Amino acid sequence: MKNYATLNHFKMVQNILFAKIKVMNKKEVKIIDAVIKENDTIYNAMPIIEVIESKIIGQTNVSKEYTEVKRSNETRNKITGTYE
């Protein structure tokens, strides 16, 4: 599996991949197409053995920060609805 984490180290995102993976299902190995995150080790309760090929289809935000919202002192005009 390619290491995409180094590319997005400063962005705090995690890549979502469409991948062809090998998984162990009880006693047999299966090759399936799946949508996984780049650091997943388990898919549907089956351990991922190998990622054969993958393509980035999106990103998810893993930031734990919250934006502080400040209250506005502006009031709306009752006739036009604009802020004053």
DAUR-V436197 format. One record per backbone hydrogen bond with DSSP energy under -1.0 kcal/mol. CO is the residue of the C=O (numbers start at 0). NH is the residue of the N-H. Records with the same first field share a line. If there is no record, write none. Layout:
CO = NH + NH
This chain:
1 = 3
3 = 7
11 = 61
13 = 59
14 = 37
15 = 56 + 57
16 = 35
17 = 54
18 = 33
19 = 51 + 52
20 = 31
21 = 48 + 49
22 = 29
24 = 27
27 = 24
29 = 22
31 = 20
33 = 18
35 = 16
36 = 39
40 = 47
42 = 45
45 = 42
46 = 23
49 = 21
52 = 19
54 = 17
57 = 15
59 = 13
74 = 83
76 = 80
81 = 76
